[in-house]
Amino acid sequence: PISWFSILVAVYWLGVAAMLLRFVGSFVSLNRLLRKSRKIDSGEYRLIISPENVVPFIFFRYIVLSEKDYRENPTEVILHEKMHIRKKHNIDVVFSELFLAAHWFNPMVWLMCRDLREIHEYEADSAVIDAGVEAQKYQLLLVKKAVGERRFTSVVNSFNQTKIKNRITMMLKTESSGWARLKVLFVVP
């Protein structure tokens, strides 16, 4: 007779296998895209210009963007993606995907992975604005890029990973003063 525990263990390992297959599938698709794209070395990163209409993203030292983005918005897009590279966001993404593969059944892990990517986007957006790009121009670019392809989502940081409204809201927020942060300490006791 087969026990319930054996069935649960089998279902768990099937889920892990499916998640790892998804992970490996992203690498295979990414490799195909990299092979058929034009490459430009730039010291700090390698620019991959795809003939396909892809949403800009990074994969470690590679910045991938479409020919159209390279012609129309290279400065803002490349700056955003360079910020992901400098902050080593792909390391977080790969570890979170492996953690997700082991804990695929836990909705909190799915939310944590989504929130991590959202935080990465906030950090990169903030760095772009701090670098001197006009906020309204950049926000308009985000809205334009809001619709796009998502073939490599499990292994890359994409220009279009989060809800655009949240990203724009975060750009408009001002940082709290030291006194405002200190007031929170009075509420804690």
VMD Tcl script that draws the C-alpha trace (Angstrom):
set ca {
  {0.00 0.00 0.00}
  {1.09 3.54 -0.76}
  {1.04 5.93 2.18}
  {-0.11 9.55 2.09}
  {3.35 10.58 3.12}
  {4.86 8.88 0.05}
  {2.36 10.64 -2.19}
  {3.17 14.03 -0.61}
  {6.91 13.43 -1.02}
  {6.41 12.47 -4.68}
  {4.27 15.58 -5.32}
  {6.90 17.75 -3.62}
  {9.72 16.37 -5.80}
  {7.59 16.72 -8.93}
  {7.09 20.38 -8.04}
  {10.82 20.86 -7.46}
  {11.57 19.19 -10.80}
  {9.03 21.40 -12.61}
  {10.51 24.56 -11.07}
  {14.05 23.52 -11.96}
  {12.91 22.72 -15.51}
  {11.45 26.22 -15.73}
  {14.75 27.62 -14.46}
  {16.82 25.63 -16.98}
  {14.36 26.51 -19.77}
  {15.03 30.20 -19.10}
  {18.76 29.60 -19.52}
  {18.20 27.75 -22.79}
  {16.00 30.54 -24.19}
  {18.50 33.14 -23.02}
  {21.39 31.27 -24.64}
  {19.49 31.11 -27.96}
  {18.84 34.85 -27.83}
  {22.46 35.66 -26.98}
  {23.78 33.56 -29.89}
  {21.72 35.34 -32.54}
  {22.22 38.90 -31.25}
  {24.87 41.54 -31.96}
  {27.39 42.03 -29.14}
  {29.27 45.18 -28.10}
  {31.90 45.01 -25.34}
  {31.98 47.99 -23.02}
  {34.38 47.02 -20.24}
  {31.98 47.01 -17.31}
  {29.27 45.17 -19.24}
  {28.56 43.50 -22.57}
  {25.75 45.02 -24.60}
  {23.59 42.51 -26.48}
  {21.41 44.06 -29.19}
  {18.66 41.67 -30.18}
  {16.88 41.74 -33.52}
  {13.80 40.52 -31.60}
  {11.48 42.87 -29.75}
  {12.55 42.04 -26.18}
  {12.02 43.99 -22.98}
  {15.45 45.22 -21.77}
  {17.02 43.04 -19.07}
  {20.33 42.00 -17.59}
  {21.96 38.67 -17.02}
  {25.03 39.23 -14.85}
  {27.37 41.30 -17.11}
  {25.09 41.18 -20.16}
  {22.65 43.99 -20.92}
  {20.10 42.79 -23.46}
  {17.89 45.19 -25.36}
  {16.13 45.31 -28.69}
  {17.47 47.13 -31.73}
  {14.56 49.59 -31.34}
  {15.46 50.42 -27.71}
  {19.10 50.81 -28.70}
  {18.12 53.40 -31.31}
  {15.39 55.23 -29.32}
  {16.31 55.22 -25.58}
  {19.81 53.85 -25.10}
  {20.91 56.21 -22.32}
  {18.08 55.64 -19.83}
  {17.66 51.93 -20.52}
  {21.37 51.12 -20.34}
  {21.79 53.26 -17.22}
  {18.92 51.42 -15.51}
  {20.37 48.04 -16.41}
  {23.89 49.09 -15.37}
  {22.50 49.85 -11.91}
  {21.25 46.26 -11.67}
  {24.73 45.03 -12.62}
  {26.49 47.28 -10.09}
  {24.17 46.17 -7.30}
  {24.59 42.48 -8.33}
  {20.84 41.92 -8.47}
  {21.19 38.76 -10.57}
  {22.83 36.96 -7.66}
  {19.72 37.66 -5.58}
  {17.46 36.57 -8.43}
  {19.26 33.25 -8.99}
  {19.30 32.43 -5.26}
  {15.65 33.40 -4.88}
  {14.71 31.17 -7.84}
  {16.60 28.22 -6.32}
  {14.93 28.89 -2.97}
  {11.59 29.06 -4.78}
  {12.29 25.71 -6.44}
  {12.72 24.12 -3.01}
  {9.70 25.94 -1.51}
  {7.39 26.09 -4.55}
  {4.37 25.14 -2.42}
  {4.70 28.15 -0.10}
  {2.83 31.27 -1.27}
  {4.94 33.44 1.04}
  {8.08 32.48 -0.87}
  {6.41 33.46 -4.16}
  {5.52 36.83 -2.63}
  {9.03 37.27 -1.25}
  {10.57 36.63 -4.70}
  {8.17 39.10 -6.30}
  {8.92 41.72 -3.65}
  {12.67 41.22 -4.03}
  {12.43 41.95 -7.75}
  {10.27 44.97 -7.00}
  {12.88 46.32 -4.58}
  {15.56 45.79 -7.25}
  {13.53 47.88 -9.67}
  {13.03 50.64 -7.09}
  {16.79 50.74 -6.44}
  {17.65 50.90 -10.14}
  {14.98 53.57 -10.79}
  {16.28 55.67 -7.92}
  {19.85 55.38 -9.20}
  {18.76 56.50 -12.69}
  {16.99 59.58 -11.27}
  {20.01 60.31 -9.04}
  {22.26 60.13 -12.12}
  {20.45 63.15 -13.55}
  {17.81 61.69 -15.86}
  {14.67 63.84 -15.82}
  {12.05 62.02 -13.70}
  {9.06 62.75 -15.96}
  {10.90 61.62 -19.08}
  {11.97 58.42 -17.32}
  {8.45 57.74 -16.00}
  {7.05 58.15 -19.50}
  {9.60 55.63 -20.75}
  {8.47 53.17 -18.05}
  {4.88 53.53 -19.13}
  {5.85 52.96 -22.78}
  {7.81 49.83 -21.85}
  {5.00 48.47 -19.64}
  {3.85 45.93 -22.22}
  {6.41 43.38 -23.33}
  {7.69 39.88 -23.59}
  {8.64 37.77 -20.53}
  {10.50 34.71 -21.72}
  {13.46 34.74 -19.35}
  {11.77 35.88 -16.14}
  {13.21 33.25 -13.86}
  {16.87 34.16 -14.39}
  {17.02 37.83 -15.31}
  {16.28 41.26 -13.95}
  {14.01 42.97 -16.40}
  {13.32 46.63 -17.08}
  {9.62 45.74 -16.80}
  {9.38 43.48 -13.73}
  {7.01 45.35 -11.46}
  {3.82 47.32 -11.50}
  {4.65 50.59 -13.19}
  {2.38 52.58 -10.91}
  {4.30 51.43 -7.82}
  {7.62 52.30 -9.43}
  {6.45 55.79 -10.38}
  {5.01 56.32 -6.90}
  {8.33 55.34 -5.34}
  {10.15 57.85 -7.57}
  {7.83 60.63 -6.42}
  {8.28 59.91 -2.71}
  {10.66 62.07 -0.75}
  {12.95 60.52 1.80}
  {11.93 60.99 5.43}
  {14.00 63.36 7.50}
  {16.07 62.09 10.40}
  {13.58 63.64 12.87}
  {10.63 61.84 11.24}
  {12.45 58.52 11.55}
  {13.30 59.26 15.17}
  {9.60 59.86 15.97}
  {8.91 56.23 15.07}
  {11.07 55.16 18.01}
  {8.66 56.88 20.40}
  {5.81 54.75 19.07}
  {7.68 51.45 19.54}
  {7.47 51.32 23.38}
}
mol new
graphics top color blue
foreach p $ca { graphics top sphere $p radius 0.5 }
foreach p [lrange $ca 0 end-1] q [lrange $ca 1 end] { graphics top cylinder $p $q radius 0.2 }
display resetview
